[in-house]
Amino acid sequence: MITPAQCRAARALLDWSQQRLAEASSIGNATIRNFEGEKSTPQHATLVVLRQAFEAAGVQFVSQGDEAGGDGVVLRLHAGL
């Protein structure tokens, strides 16, 4: 669904702090910190909400499989930019 590395990378693309992600997703900052630090894995529904917050901000999640380098994130270009 979304890995800790993808979460960190998506935040970096958007220049978001963990607090900004917490506000955008209504997920607790501690939950995000523990997930990104690989100390815990949130419930599936929490991961869905995180992904939706990123996608609404323009992040696209890509899955290329192990042979092509694994999963990642890219920032979608908006029309008119």
N, C-alpha and C positions, 0 to 999 in steps of 0.2 A: 504494500500500500504506500508507505512513505518511510524511509529509513532516517536514522538520526543524521547521517551525512547529508542526505537530501534536504533535511530541515535546515541544517546549518548553511548549506549552499544557497538555498532559496532565500534565507534571510540576508545573506551577503549580497545576492543579486539586487535585492530591494533596498539594501542599506537599512534594514530594520534591526532594532535591538530585540532581545527576548521580550522585553516589556511591550514593545510595539506589536509584536506577534500576539502576545497575550490579550491585548486590547482588541486587535482585529478579529481574533477567534473566540473571545470570551472563555479562553482556557487559562487556568492558573499559571502564573509565571514559574512556580516551583515544578509543575508538571512538565513544562517545556524544558526547563533547565535539566531536570532528571532524565528526560528522554534524550536530549542532545548529548548529555554526558554518559549515555548508555548505562544509567543506573537503574532504570525501570522502563517498561514498555507500557504505554497507555492503552486503554481499551480501544477496540477497533473504531467505535463511534467517535472517540476523541481524535484519532488519526484522520478520519474522514473530515472532521471539522477543520483541522489544521490544513489539510490539503485544499479544501474549498476556499479558505482564507487566502492562501497563496495564489490559487488559480484566479480568484477575483481580482488580485493585484497584478496579474499578468504573467505569473510563473507557469511554465508548462513542464510536466514531469515526463521524462523519457525513460523507456526501458529497452535496453539494447541487448540484454542477456550477457552471460559471462564471456562469450567469444568476442564481443565487440567492446568490451570495457566496462560492462555493468550498467547500473542505473544512474541517472543524473537529472539535472534541471536546466532549463533555458528560460530566458526572459523573452516573452513574445513581444514583437514589435507592434505598436498600435498604429492604425491607419492615420495618416496625416503627420506622422513624426518624421 
